[in-house]
Amino acid sequence: MKNVTNFKKHWFSVFHGTRDENVHFQNSAQLTKTLIDKDVDFRAFYAADDDHSMSLVPNNYRNLYKKLTKQLKICFNLE
């Protein structure tokens, strides 16, 4: 990623399963490093031992939806 200037206008979230067979964890690590270097506001969640579907670990979907719901409430001033 060379240009992340537009990311500063939006909230950005990274969700990644560490056993993802489609996207290697190194890609998410490099992305978060770039976001930090460019001072982009974001959150990251890494699901240990979960794959691309993020469905192997019990309660993982529940945890993800709680995080997304909380962020939407903040965005729309519902908290």
C-alpha positions in Angstrom: 0.0 0.0 0.0 1.5 3.3 -1.1 -1.4 5.7 -0.7 -3.6 5.5 2.4 -4.6 9.2 2.6 -8.3 8.4 1.9 -8.3 6.1 4.9 -8.0 9.0 7.2 -11.6 10.0 6.3 -13.0 6.6 7.4 -12.9 4.2 10.3 -11.0 1.1 9.3 -11.2 -2.4 10.9 -8.9 -5.4 10.3 -10.3 -8.9 11.1 -8.0 -11.8 10.4 -7.9 -15.5 11.3 -4.3 -16.5 12.0 -4.9 -19.9 10.1 -6.3 -18.2 7.1 -5.5 -20.3 4.0 -6.4 -17.5 1.5 -4.7 -14.4 3.1 -1.5 -14.9 4.9 -1.1 -13.3 8.3 2.0 -11.4 7.1 -0.3 -9.4 4.8 -2.4 -8.2 7.7 0.7 -7.4 9.7 2.1 -5.3 6.8 -1.2 -3.5 6.4 -1.4 -2.6 10.1 2.2 -1.4 10.0 1.4 0.9 7.0 -1.7 2.2 8.8 0.3 3.0 11.9 3.1 4.6 9.9 0.5 6.8 8.1 -1.4 7.6 11.4 -4.7 6.1 10.2 -7.2 5.4 13.0 -8.1 1.7 12.9 -8.9 -1.4 15.0 -7.5 -4.8 14.5 -8.8 -8.2 15.7 -6.8 -11.4 15.1 -8.6 -14.7 15.7 -6.1 -17.2 16.9 -6.3 -20.6 15.2 -9.2 -19.5 13.0 -9.4 -19.7 9.2 -10.6 -17.4 6.5 -14.3 -18.0 7.3 -13.6 -17.1 11.0 -16.0 -19.9 12.0 -13.8 -22.5 13.6 -13.4 -21.0 17.0 -16.6 -21.2 19.2 -18.3 -17.8 19.7 -16.0 -16.1 17.2 -19.0 -14.8 15.1 -20.6 -13.5 18.3 -17.5 -11.7 19.2 -17.1 -10.1 15.7 -20.7 -9.0 15.6 -20.4 -7.4 19.0 -17.3 -5.4 17.9 -19.0 -4.3 14.7 -22.3 -3.4 16.5 -20.3 -1.3 19.0 -18.5 0.5 16.2 -21.8 1.3 14.4 -23.3 2.6 17.7 -20.3 4.9 18.0 -20.6 6.1 14.4 -24.3 6.9 14.7 -24.1 8.3 18.2 -26.3 5.6 19.7 -24.3 4.9 22.8 
